Amino acid sequence: MLDDFLVRAALAAFGLSLATGPLGAFVVWRRLAYFGDATAHAAILGVAFALIFSVPISLGTLVVALAMAGAISWMMARGQSPDSGLGVLSFGALASGLVAISFAPGVRVDLAAYLFGDILTVTRSDLLLVWGGGILVASVIAWRWSKLLLSTLSPDLAAASGVKPNRESLVITVSIAVVVAVSLKVVGALLVSAMLIIPATAARRVASSPVQMVVASVLVSWAASGAGLWASLRLDTPAGPSIIVAAALIFVLTTGYRTIRNQIA
């Protein structure tokens, strides 16, 4: 069954959703959308380093994504306004990566595959990487759920309860870096933030509790993945962007549902 490229693509998308669903909820609650963008853009610089130094792409991406996450966390811990700093780091890393790739010796690179993903070429080893990263991130969030939720809702109350908000923030930032590293081939550096934000935002329209929002976010991701891959097969459109378009359409539907429900109530 795994010899079917479409089955492998679906399994990769479903495995990634295990991480993007719960993590995306925290990204939305903590308003870290721009942070996710910056970390994802840095992945291209990681690709360049991996090609230049002949190391696995996932390793180079993870190292650079972690470095970016650490730099941003350091800025935020010092109380600096992250907006301008994030912009400089995000686009600086993306542009540097695009330039650095040209210096990779004897390598011809399909940049579109790294920018927008190439999920239809996922291999069995890629599946192991995606599912491993997805299960790891989901497990960490489940393990630290109450502390993460408390520090998200009220950092002051969390600190008074013995929870260290900065440590929980570090858990989120490292998790984002891991998701970026394993999702590069699925949706690409420019769209990974969309997989975090859109399903979680759509789920927020219909959920009435944090747990419901996380579960709904995973279900929305799965539905968008299936619909996007089906559209890609039928309409001959890029698979990664098709998944994001499907997620955006689900967001529109849930927004309409919430509007109608509020009017009836």
C-alpha positions in Angstrom: 0.0 0.0 0.0 2.9 2.4 0.8 4.0 2.1 -2.8 1.1 4.4 -3.8 2.5 8.0 -3.8 -1.0 9.4 -2.9 -1.3 7.1 0.1 2.1 8.2 1.4 1.2 11.9 0.8 -2.0 11.4 2.8 -0.2 9.6 5.6 2.4 12.4 5.8 -0.3 15.1 6.0 -2.2 13.2 8.7 1.0 12.7 10.7 1.9 16.3 10.5 -1.6 17.2 11.7 -1.0 15.4 14.9 1.5 18.2 15.8 0.0 21.2 14.0 -3.4 20.7 15.5 -2.5 21.1 19.2 0.5 23.3 18.6 -1.6 25.6 16.3 -4.0 26.1 19.2 -1.3 27.5 21.3 0.1 29.6 18.5 -3.4 31.2 18.1 -3.9 31.7 21.8 -0.5 33.2 22.3 -0.6 35.3 19.1 2.6 33.8 17.8 1.6 33.7 14.1 4.5 36.0 13.1 6.9 34.0 15.2 5.9 30.8 13.3 6.5 32.7 10.0 10.0 33.8 11.1 11.0 30.3 12.2 9.7 28.7 9.0 11.5 31.3 6.8 14.7 30.4 8.6 14.3 26.8 7.3 15.5 27.9 3.9 18.8 29.0 5.4 18.9 25.6 7.1 18.4 23.9 3.7 21.3 26.0 2.3 23.7 25.0 5.2 22.7 21.3 4.8 23.5 21.3 1.1 26.8 23.2 1.5 28.0 20.9 4.4 26.4 17.7 3.0 24.3 16.9 6.0 20.6 15.8 6.1 18.2 18.5 5.1 16.1 17.9 8.2 19.1 18.3 10.5 20.2 21.6 8.9 16.6 22.9 9.1 16.1 21.9 12.7 19.4 23.5 13.8 18.7 26.8 12.1 15.0 26.8 13.2 16.1 26.2 16.8 18.6 29.0 16.5 15.9 31.3 15.2 13.5 30.3 17.9 16.2 30.9 20.6 17.0 34.3 19.2 13.4 35.4 19.2 12.8 34.0 22.7 15.8 35.9 23.9 14.4 39.1 22.4 11.0 38.6 24.0 12.5 37.7 27.4 14.4 41.0 27.5 11.1 42.8 27.0 11.9 44.1 23.5 9.1 44.7 21.0 9.4 41.7 18.7 7.6 43.1 15.7 10.5 44.9 13.9 13.1 42.3 15.1 10.9 39.4 13.8 10.7 41.2 10.4 14.4 41.6 10.1 15.2 38.0 11.2 12.4 36.5 9.2 13.1 38.1 5.8 16.9 38.3 6.4 17.0 34.5 7.0 14.8 33.8 4.0 16.8 36.0 1.7 20.2 34.7 3.0 19.0 31.1 2.5 18.0 31.8 -1.1 21.4 33.4 -1.8 23.4 30.8 0.1 21.8 27.9 -1.9 23.5 29.3 -5.0 26.9 28.6 -3.4 26.1 24.9 -2.8 28.8 23.1 -4.9 27.4 21.0 -7.8 23.9 21.0 -6.5 20.8 21.9 -8.6 17.9 22.7 -6.3 14.2 23.0 -6.9 13.5 25.9 -4.7 9.7 25.6 -5.2 9.8 22.2 -3.4 11.3 23.8 -0.3 9.2 26.9 -0.4 5.8 25.3 -1.1 6.4 21.6 -0.3 6.4 18.5 -2.5 4.2 16.1 -0.6 3.6 13.8 -3.6 7.3 12.8 -3.5 7.3 11.8 0.2 9.2 8.6 0.8 8.9 6.0 3.5 11.8 7.5 5.4 10.1 10.9 5.1 7.0 9.3 6.7 9.0 8.1 9.6 10.4 11.6 10.1 7.0 13.3 9.9 5.2 10.8 12.1 8.1 10.8 14.6 8.1 14.6 14.8 4.3 14.7 15.0 4.0 12.2 17.8 6.9 13.8 19.7 5.3 17.3 19.6 1.8 16.0 20.4 3.2 13.9 23.3 5.1 16.9 24.8 2.0 19.1 24.6 -0.1 16.4 26.2 2.5 15.9 28.9 2.7 19.6 29.8 -0.9 20.5 28.9 -2.0 22.0 32.2 1.2 24.1 32.6 1.1 25.3 29.1 -2.5 26.2 29.3 -2.1 28.0 32.6 0.9 30.0 31.5 -1.0 30.9 28.3 -4.1 32.1 30.1 -2.3 34.0 32.9 1.5 34.1 33.2 1.2 35.9 36.6 -1.1 33.2 38.0 1.2 30.5 36.5 4.2 32.0 38.3 2.2 32.2 41.6 1.4 28.5 41.2 5.0 27.5 40.7 4.9 27.2 36.9 7.7 29.0 35.0 6.1 30.8 32.1 9.4 31.3 30.3 10.1 27.6 30.4 6.6 26.8 28.9 7.2 29.4 26.2 10.4 27.6 25.4 8.5 24.4 25.0 6.3 26.1 22.5 9.1 27.6 20.5 11.1 24.4 20.4 8.0 22.5 19.3 7.5 25.0 16.4 11.1 24.5 15.3 10.5 20.7 15.3 7.3 21.1 13.2 9.1 23.3 10.8 11.9 20.8 10.3 9.6 17.8 9.7 7.0 19.7 7.5 9.3 21.2 5.0 8.6 18.5 2.4 4.9 18.5 3.1 3.8 22.1 2.8 7.1 24.1 2.5 8.7 26.9 4.4 6.2 29.6 3.2 3.1 27.6 4.1 3.9 25.7 7.3 2.6 28.6 9.4 -0.7 28.3 7.6 -1.0 24.7 8.7 -0.6 26.0 12.3 -2.9 29.0 12.1 -5.8 28.3 9.8 -7.1 24.9 11.2 -6.8 26.2 14.7 -8.6 29.4 13.9 -11.3 27.5 12.1 -11.7 25.2 15.1 -11.9 28.2 17.4 -15.2 29.1 15.7 -16.9 25.9 16.7 -15.2 24.9 19.9 -16.4 25.8 23.4 -13.3 24.6 25.4 -9.6 24.3 24.9 -9.7 20.5 24.5 -12.5 20.8 22.0 -10.5 23.3 20.0 -7.4 21.1 19.9 -9.5 18.1 18.7 -11.4 20.2 16.2 -8.1 21.6 14.9 -6.7 18.1 14.2 -9.9 17.1 12.5 -9.9 20.3 10.3 -6.3 19.6 9.4 -7.2 16.0 8.4 -10.2 17.2 6.4 -8.2 19.9 4.6 -5.4 17.4 3.8 -7.8 14.9 2.3 -9.7 17.6 0.3 -6.5 19.3 -0.8 -4.9 16.1 -2.1 -8.2 15.1 -3.8 -8.3 18.5 -5.5 -4.7 18.2 -6.5 -5.3 14.8 -8.1 -8.5 15.9 -9.9 -7.5 19.5 -10.9 -3.7 19.0 -11.3 -2.9 21.7 -8.8 0.1 21.9 -6.4 -0.7 19.6 -3.5 0.7 21.7 -0.6 -1.1 25.0 -1.6 -4.3 23.0 -2.3 -4.3 21.7 1.2 -4.0 25.3 2.5 -6.8 26.5 0.2 -9.0 23.7 1.5 -8.2 24.7 5.1 -9.1 28.3 4.3 -12.4 27.2 2.8 -13.2 25.3 6.0 -12.4 28.4 7.9 -14.9 30.3 5.8 -17.6 27.6 6.5 -17.0 27.6 10.2 -17.1 31.4 10.3 -20.4 31.3 8.5 -21.7 28.6 10.9 -20.7 30.7 13.9 -22.4 33.8 12.5 -25.6 32.0 11.9 -25.5 30.3 15.3 -25.0 33.7 17.0 -27.9 35.2 15.1 -30.2 32.4 16.0 -29.2 32.6 19.7 
